Amino acid sequence: MIIEGKVRNATLILAVDVCLRRMAKSPYRCTRNLIELGLSAFPEKLSDQEQYDLSHELLTACKSRDAMQAKSLFISSFLEK
């Protein structure tokens, strides 16, 4: 992987961690922020249906305060495809 890609991915992971800090306070906002973060970095990555499905999975993880699951979903959806 090119150095720019590695830096971008590391920056995204850091931004995900920042978003997840307030998941207990507002799981809906956390979900929205994660989706918007991923789409801002990779606008063509997900179809509308994939975006809808991911938002429901992320919301479930955020409501249950499962940061590891939410982070894993983000990484598998945006960074590993």
N, CA, C and O atoms as a Tinker XYZ file with bonds, in Angstrom:
   324  protein
     1  N      0.849000   -1.173000    0.000000    73     2
     2  CA     0.000000    0.000000    0.000000    64     1     3
     3  C      0.893000    1.233000    0.000000    63     2     4     5
     4  O      1.932000    1.274000    0.658000    81     3
     5  N      0.467000    2.210000   -0.738000    73     3     6
     6  CA     1.199000    3.466000   -0.832000    64     5     7
     7  C      1.103000    4.196000    0.505000    63     6     8     9
     8  O      0.120000    4.053000    1.231000    81     7
     9  N      2.116000    4.967000    0.815000    73     7    10
    10  CA     2.180000    5.664000    2.106000    64     9    11
    11  C      0.969000    6.576000    2.319000    63    10    12    13
    12  O      0.470000    6.684000    3.439000    81    11
    13  N      0.487000    7.237000    1.251000    73    11    14
    14  CA    -0.675000    8.107000    1.390000    64    13    15
    15  C     -1.906000    7.313000    1.828000    63    14    16    17
    16  O     -2.700000    7.785000    2.641000    81    15
    17  N     -2.056000    6.105000    1.286000    73    15    18
    18  CA    -3.179000    5.255000    1.660000    64    17    19
    19  C     -3.094000    4.807000    3.107000    63    18    20    21
    20  O     -4.106000    4.739000    3.804000    81    19
    21  N     -1.893000    4.505000    3.553000    73    19    22
    22  CA    -1.701000    4.094000    4.941000    64    21    23
    23  C     -2.015000    5.240000    5.902000    63    22    24    25
    24  O     -2.635000    5.040000    6.946000    81    23
    25  N     -1.582000    6.425000    5.536000    73    23    26
    26  CA    -1.848000    7.601000    6.380000    64    25    27
    27  C     -3.346000    7.899000    6.413000    63    26    28    29
    28  O     -3.899000    8.198000    7.471000    81    27
    29  N     -4.001000    7.817000    5.252000    73    27    30
    30  CA    -5.447000    8.062000    5.191000    64    29    31
    31  C     -6.201000    7.046000    6.055000    63    30    32    33
    32  O     -7.104000    7.417000    6.805000    81    31
    33  N     -5.833000    5.772000    5.949000    73    31    34
    34  CA    -6.506000    4.742000    6.741000    64    33    35
    35  C     -6.277000    4.934000    8.233000    63    34    36    37
    36  O     -7.202000    4.764000    9.027000    81    35
    37  N     -5.071000    5.283000    8.618000    73    35    38
    38  CA    -4.776000    5.521000   10.036000    64    37    39
    39  C     -5.560000    6.725000   10.556000    63    38    40    41
    40  O     -6.045000    6.716000   11.687000    81    39
    41  N     -5.680000    7.754000    9.730000    73    39    42
    42  CA    -6.440000    8.932000   10.114000    64    41    43
    43  C     -7.925000    8.599000   10.258000    63    42    44    45
    44  O     -8.585000    9.079000   11.180000    81    43
    45  N     -8.440000    7.790000    9.361000    73    43    46
    46  CA    -9.839000    7.378000    9.458000    64    45    47
    47  C    -10.104000    6.563000   10.715000    63    46    48    49
    48  O    -11.123000    6.755000   11.379000    81    47
    49  N     -9.192000    5.656000   11.044000    73    47    50
    50  CA    -9.353000    4.843000   12.252000    64    49    51
    51  C     -9.351000    5.745000   13.488000    63    50    52    53
    52  O    -10.139000    5.536000   14.410000    81    51
    53  N     -8.481000    6.731000   13.508000    73    51    54
    54  CA    -8.450000    7.672000   14.620000    64    53    55
    55  C     -9.767000    8.448000   14.703000    63    54    56    57
    56  O    -10.299000    8.651000   15.795000    81    55
    57  N    -10.288000    8.879000   13.562000    73    55    58
    58  CA   -11.564000    9.604000   13.545000    64    57    59
    59  C    -12.715000    8.704000   14.008000    63    58    60    61
    60  O    -13.638000    9.177000   14.672000    81    59
    61  N    -12.669000    7.430000   13.667000    73    59    62
    62  CA   -13.684000    6.475000   14.133000    64    61    63
    63  C    -13.645000    6.392000   15.652000    63    62    64    65
    64  O    -14.686000    6.417000   16.308000    81    63
    65  N    -12.450000    6.293000   16.205000    73    63    66
    66  CA   -12.315000    6.225000   17.664000    64    65    67
    67  C    -12.903000    7.467000   18.339000    63    66    68    69
    68  O    -13.533000    7.368000   19.392000    81    67
    69  N    -12.696000    8.627000   17.730000    73    67    70
    70  CA   -13.247000    9.865000   18.286000    64    69    71
    71  C    -14.782000    9.833000   18.220000    63    70    72    73
    72  O    -15.450000   10.224000   19.177000    81    71
    73  N    -15.332000    9.376000   17.109000    73    71    74
    74  CA   -16.799000    9.275000   16.984000    64    73    75
    75  C    -17.381000    8.319000   18.013000    63    74    76    77
    76  O    -18.459000    8.569000   18.553000    81    75
    77  N    -16.685000    7.239000   18.287000    73    75    78
    78  CA   -17.213000    6.207000   19.180000    64    77    79
    79  C    -17.197000    6.624000   20.649000    63    78    80    81
    80  O    -17.837000    5.976000   21.477000    81    79
    81  N    -16.487000    7.678000   20.982000    73    79    82
    82  CA   -16.408000    8.113000   22.383000    64    81    83
    83  C    -17.766000    8.512000   22.950000    63    82    84    85
    84  O    -18.012000    8.355000   24.146000    81    83
    85  N    -18.633000    9.019000   22.109000    73    83    86
    86  CA   -19.929000    9.513000   22.590000    64    85    87
    87  C    -21.081000    8.616000   22.161000    63    86    88    89
    88  O    -22.226000    9.064000   22.100000    81    87
    89  N    -20.792000    7.366000   21.865000    73    87    90
    90  CA   -21.849000    6.471000   21.390000    64    89    91
    91  C    -22.934000    6.239000   22.437000    63    90    92    93
    92  O    -24.100000    6.073000   22.081000    81    91
    93  N    -22.579000    6.223000   23.706000    73    91    94
    94  CA   -23.572000    5.987000   24.757000    64    93    95
    95  C    -24.522000    7.176000   24.894000    63    94    96    97
    96  O    -25.703000    7.005000   25.196000    81    95
    97  N    -24.002000    8.371000   24.671000    73    95    98
    98  CA   -24.819000    9.573000   24.815000    64    97    99
    99  C    -25.815000    9.713000   23.663000    63    98   100   101
   100  O    -26.974000   10.062000   23.887000    81    99
   101  N    -25.375000    9.445000   22.445000    73    99   102
   102  CA   -26.236000    9.592000   21.276000    64   101   103
   103  C    -25.876000    8.554000   20.207000    63   102   104   105
   104  O    -25.081000    8.840000   19.312000    81   103
   105  N    -26.457000    7.352000   20.295000    73   103   106
   106  CA   -26.120000    6.313000   19.317000    64   105   107
   107  C    -26.527000    6.677000   17.886000    63   106   108   109
   108  O    -25.859000    6.268000   16.937000    81   107
   109  N    -27.609000    7.435000   17.719000    73   107   110
   110  CA   -28.032000    7.833000   16.377000    64   109   111
   111  C    -27.021000    8.786000   15.741000    63   110   112   113
   112  O    -26.685000    8.647000   14.565000    81   111
   113  N    -26.542000    9.748000   16.518000    73   111   114
   114  CA   -25.544000   10.686000   16.006000    64   113   115
   115  C    -24.228000    9.952000   15.704000    63   114   116   117
   116  O    -23.577000   10.231000   14.697000    81   115
   117  N    -23.850000    9.036000   16.561000    73   115   118
   118  CA   -22.636000    8.249000   16.341000    64   117   119
   119  C    -22.739000    7.481000   15.023000    63   118   120   121
   120  O    -21.798000    7.471000   14.229000    81   119
   121  N    -23.880000    6.842000   14.798000    73   119   122
   122  CA   -24.100000    6.090000   13.562000    64   121   123
   123  C    -24.015000    7.005000   12.350000    63   122   124   125
   124  O    -23.336000    6.691000   11.372000    81   123
   125  N    -24.703000    8.131000   12.418000    73   123   126
   126  CA   -24.698000    9.074000   11.300000    64   125   127
   127  C    -23.288000    9.587000   11.015000    63   126   128   129
   128  O    -22.879000    9.678000    9.857000    81   127
   129  N    -22.550000    9.918000   12.066000    73   127   130
   130  CA   -21.191000   10.427000   11.889000    64   129   131
   131  C    -20.279000    9.387000   11.262000    63   130   132   133
   132  O    -19.453000    9.719000   10.413000    81   131
   133  N    -20.420000    8.130000   11.671000    73   131   134
   134  CA   -19.586000    7.075000   11.093000    64   133   135
   135  C    -19.888000    6.873000    9.608000    63   134   136   137
   136  O    -18.972000    6.726000    8.798000    81   135
   137  N    -21.165000    6.868000    9.256000    73   135   138
   138  CA   -21.542000    6.716000    7.849000    64   137   139
   139  C    -21.015000    7.891000    7.036000    63   138   140   141
   140  O    -20.443000    7.696000    5.963000    81   139
   141  N    -21.201000    9.103000    7.534000    73   139   142
   142  CA   -20.733000   10.288000    6.818000    64   141   143
   143  C    -19.209000   10.306000    6.695000    63   142   144   145
   144  O    -18.673000   10.728000    5.670000    81   143
   145  N    -18.519000    9.853000    7.727000    73   143   146
   146  CA   -17.058000    9.794000    7.677000    64   145   147
   147  C    -16.594000    8.836000    6.580000    63   146   148   149
   148  O    -15.729000    9.176000    5.773000    81   147
   149  N    -17.165000    7.660000    6.561000    73   147   150
   150  CA   -16.791000    6.682000    5.542000    64   149   151
   151  C    -17.119000    7.151000    4.138000    63   150   152   153
   152  O    -16.318000    6.979000    3.219000    81   151
   153  N    -18.285000    7.738000    3.969000    73   151   154
   154  CA   -18.679000    8.205000    2.635000    64   153   155
   155  C    -17.891000    9.428000    2.185000    63   154   156   157
   156  O    -17.714000    9.643000    0.986000    81   155
   157  N    -17.414000   10.234000    3.136000    73   155   158
   158  CA   -16.595000   11.377000    2.734000    64   157   159
   159  C    -15.229000   10.919000    2.213000    63   158   160   161
   160  O    -14.652000   11.553000    1.329000    81   159
   161  N    -14.726000    9.834000    2.756000    73   159   162
   162  CA   -13.439000    9.316000    2.296000    64   161   163
   163  C    -13.594000    8.445000    1.048000    63   162   164   165
   164  O    -12.732000    8.450000    0.169000    81   163
   165  N    -14.699000    7.698000    0.979000    73   163   166
   166  CA   -14.940000    6.773000   -0.131000    64   165   167
   167  C    -16.376000    6.941000   -0.639000    63   166   168   169
   168  O    -17.228000    6.108000   -0.331000    81   167
   169  N    -16.664000    7.990000   -1.405000    73   167   170
   170  CA   -18.044000    8.292000   -1.791000    64   169   171
   171  C    -18.707000    7.218000   -2.658000    63   170   172   173
   172  O    -19.929000    7.077000   -2.617000    81   171
   173  N    -17.960000    6.485000   -3.415000    73   171   174
   174  CA   -18.531000    5.483000   -4.321000    64   173   175
   175  C    -18.493000    4.073000   -3.740000    63   174   176   177
   176  O    -18.810000    3.113000   -4.443000    81   175
   177  N    -18.114000    3.930000   -2.482000    73   175   178
   178  CA   -17.859000    2.622000   -1.894000    64   177   179
   179  C    -19.119000    1.787000   -1.699000    63   178   180   181
   180  O    -19.108000    0.590000   -1.987000    81   179
   181  N    -20.199000    2.384000   -1.219000    73   179   182
   182  CA   -21.399000    1.641000   -0.873000    64   181   183
   183  C    -22.587000    2.056000   -1.735000    63   182   184   185
   184  O    -22.767000    3.231000   -2.056000    81   183
   185  N    -23.388000    1.062000   -2.098000    73   183   186
   186  CA   -24.652000    1.374000   -2.763000    64   185   187
   187  C    -25.629000    1.889000   -1.709000    63   186   188   189
   188  O    -25.344000    1.845000   -0.512000    81   187
   189  N    -26.763000    2.368000   -2.157000    73   187   190
   190  CA   -27.762000    2.870000   -1.207000    64   189   191
   191  C    -28.229000    1.770000   -0.261000    63   190   192   193
   192  O    -28.405000    2.008000    0.934000    81   191
   193  N    -28.429000    0.560000   -0.796000    73   191   194
   194  CA   -28.878000   -0.553000    0.042000    64   193   195
   195  C    -27.798000   -0.953000    1.045000    63   194   196   197
   196  O    -28.105000   -1.223000    2.206000    81   195
   197  N    -26.540000   -0.995000    0.613000    73   195   198
   198  CA   -25.445000   -1.322000    1.526000    64   197   199
   199  C    -25.312000   -0.258000    2.618000    63   198   200   201
   200  O    -25.046000   -0.578000    3.776000    81   199
   201  N    -25.499000    0.999000    2.241000    73   199   202
   202  CA   -25.441000    2.088000    3.213000    64   201   203
   203  C    -26.564000    1.943000    4.240000    63   202   204   205
   204  O    -26.340000    2.143000    5.434000    81   203
   205  N    -27.749000    1.603000    3.792000    73   203   206
   206  CA   -28.898000    1.402000    4.680000    64   205   207
   207  C    -28.632000    0.244000    5.647000    63   206   208   209
   208  O    -28.859000    0.364000    6.851000    81   207
   209  N    -28.149000   -0.871000    5.108000    73   207   210
   210  CA   -27.868000   -2.047000    5.941000    64   209   211
   211  C    -26.781000   -1.751000    6.969000    63   210   212   213
   212  O    -26.896000   -2.125000    8.136000    81   211
   213  N    -25.726000   -1.076000    6.522000    73   211   214
   214  CA   -24.635000   -0.740000    7.432000    64   213   215
   215  C    -25.110000    0.196000    8.535000    63   214   216   217
   216  O    -24.710000    0.042000    9.689000    81   215
   217  N    -25.947000    1.152000    8.204000    73   215   218
   218  CA   -26.419000    2.087000    9.224000    64   217   219
   219  C    -27.224000    1.350000   10.297000    63   218   220   221
   220  O    -27.124000    1.688000   11.477000    81   219
   221  N    -28.009000    0.365000    9.914000    73   219   222
   222  CA   -28.761000   -0.405000   10.910000    64   221   223
   223  C    -27.839000   -1.257000   11.783000    63   222   224   225
   224  O    -28.054000   -1.370000   12.990000    81   223
   225  N    -26.821000   -1.850000   11.177000    73   223   226
   226  CA   -25.867000   -2.644000   11.949000    64   225   227
   227  C    -25.066000   -1.764000   12.906000    63   226   228   229
   228  O    -24.837000   -2.134000   14.058000    81   227
   229  N    -24.644000   -0.604000   12.424000    73   227   230
   230  CA   -23.901000    0.321000   13.278000    64   229   231
   231  C    -24.769000    0.850000   14.415000    63   230   232   233
   232  O    -24.297000    0.994000   15.543000    81   231
   233  N    -26.021000    1.136000   14.124000    73   231   234
   234  CA   -26.919000    1.628000   15.165000    64   233   235
   235  C    -27.108000    0.578000   16.250000    63   234   236   237
   236  O    -27.122000    0.908000   17.436000    81   235
   237  N    -27.251000   -0.663000   15.862000    73   235   238
   238  CA   -27.376000   -1.744000   16.838000    64   237   239
   239  C    -26.133000   -1.819000   17.719000    63   238   240   241
   240  O    -26.236000   -1.963000   18.937000    81   239
   241  N    -24.956000   -1.721000   17.099000    73   239   242
   242  CA   -23.705000   -1.765000   17.861000    64   241   243
   243  C    -23.584000   -0.553000   18.780000    63   242   244   245
   244  O    -23.159000   -0.688000   19.927000    81   243
   245  N    -23.949000    0.613000   18.296000    73   243   246
   246  CA   -23.848000    1.824000   19.112000    64   245   247
   247  C    -24.836000    1.808000   20.270000    63   246   248   249
   248  O    -24.500000    2.235000   21.374000    81   247
   249  N    -26.045000    1.324000   20.032000    73   247   250
   250  CA   -27.033000    1.242000   21.109000    64   249   251
   251  C    -26.586000    0.274000   22.203000    63   250   252   253
   252  O    -26.851000    0.499000   23.384000    81   251
   253  N    -25.910000   -0.799000   21.807000    73   251   254
   254  CA   -25.436000   -1.770000   22.797000    64   253   255
   255  C    -24.057000   -1.408000   23.346000    63   254   256   257
   256  O    -23.473000   -2.153000   24.133000    81   255
   257  N    -23.545000   -0.245000   22.915000    73   255   258
   258  CA   -22.240000    0.273000   23.373000    64   257   259
   259  C    -21.084000   -0.679000   23.060000    63   258   260   261
   260  O    -20.152000   -0.833000   23.850000    81   259
   261  N    -21.168000   -1.302000   21.904000    73   259   262
   262  CA   -20.143000   -2.246000   21.462000    64   261   263
   263  C    -19.212000   -1.542000   20.471000    63   262   264   265
   264  O    -19.389000   -1.646000   19.257000    81   263
   265  N    -18.237000   -0.837000   20.996000    73   263   266
   266  CA   -17.322000   -0.049000   20.163000    64   265   267
   267  C    -16.492000   -0.931000   19.237000    63   266   268   269
   268  O    -16.223000   -0.558000   18.095000    81   267
   269  N    -16.089000   -2.088000   19.722000    73   267   270
   270  CA   -15.270000   -2.979000   18.888000    64   269   271
   271  C    -16.063000   -3.463000   17.668000    63   270   272   273
   272  O    -15.528000   -3.530000   16.562000    81   271
   273  N    -17.327000   -3.794000   17.874000    73   271   274
   274  CA   -18.172000   -4.236000   16.760000    64   273   275
   275  C    -18.398000   -3.101000   15.772000    63   274   276   277
   276  O    -18.316000   -3.315000   14.563000    81   275
   277  N    -18.677000   -1.914000   16.257000    73   275   278
   278  CA   -18.899000   -0.765000   15.379000    64   277   279
   279  C    -17.637000   -0.454000   14.565000    63   278   280   281
   280  O    -17.710000   -0.187000   13.366000    81   279
   281  N    -16.508000   -0.493000   15.220000    73   279   282
   282  CA   -15.240000   -0.227000   14.524000    64   281   283
   283  C    -14.957000   -1.303000   13.485000    63   282   284   285
   284  O    -14.494000   -1.004000   12.384000    81   283
   285  N    -15.232000   -2.541000   13.832000    73   283   286
   286  CA   -15.037000   -3.649000   12.903000    64   285   287
   287  C    -15.951000   -3.522000   11.684000    63   286   288   289
   288  O    -15.520000   -3.777000   10.560000    81   287
   289  N    -17.195000   -3.134000   11.899000    73   287   290
   290  CA   -18.123000   -2.926000   10.791000    64   289   291
   291  C    -17.636000   -1.806000    9.870000    63   290   292   293
   292  O    -17.694000   -1.932000    8.647000    81   291
   293  N    -17.159000   -0.724000   10.459000    73   291   294
   294  CA   -16.649000    0.393000    9.666000    64   293   295
   295  C    -15.457000   -0.052000    8.818000    63   294   296   297
   296  O    -15.395000    0.222000    7.620000    81   295
   297  N    -14.527000   -0.732000    9.449000    73   295   298
   298  CA   -13.320000   -1.164000    8.733000    64   297   299
   299  C    -13.661000   -2.134000    7.614000    63   298   300   301
   300  O    -13.161000   -1.998000    6.497000    81   299
   301  N    -14.508000   -3.109000    7.905000    73   299   302
   302  CA   -14.855000   -4.087000    6.866000    64   301   303
   303  C    -15.655000   -3.461000    5.728000    63   302   304   305
   304  O    -15.564000   -3.918000    4.589000    81   303
   305  N    -16.425000   -2.438000    6.017000    73   303   306
   306  CA   -17.246000   -1.812000    4.980000    64   305   307
   307  C    -16.482000   -0.803000    4.131000    63   306   308   309
   308  O    -16.715000   -0.704000    2.926000    81   307
   309  N    -15.579000   -0.060000    4.743000    73   307   310
   310  CA   -14.930000    1.004000    4.000000    64   309   311
   311  C    -13.456000    0.747000    3.686000    63   310   312   313
   312  O    -12.976000    1.194000    2.644000    81   311
   313  N    -12.738000    0.059000    4.530000    73   311   314
   314  CA   -11.290000   -0.060000    4.330000    64   313   315
   315  C    -10.845000   -1.391000    3.739000    63   314   316   317
   316  O     -9.734000   -1.482000    3.217000    81   315
   317  N    -11.679000   -2.422000    3.806000    73   315   318
   318  CA   -11.233000   -3.730000    3.350000    64   317   319
   319  C    -11.846000   -4.181000    2.033000    63   318   320   321
   320  O    -11.465000   -5.235000    1.525000    81   319
   321  N    -12.758000   -3.447000    1.472000    73   319   322
   322  CA   -13.385000   -3.864000    0.206000    64   321   323
   323  C    -12.515000   -3.554000   -0.969000    63   322   324
   324  O    -12.889000   -3.838000   -2.106000    81   323
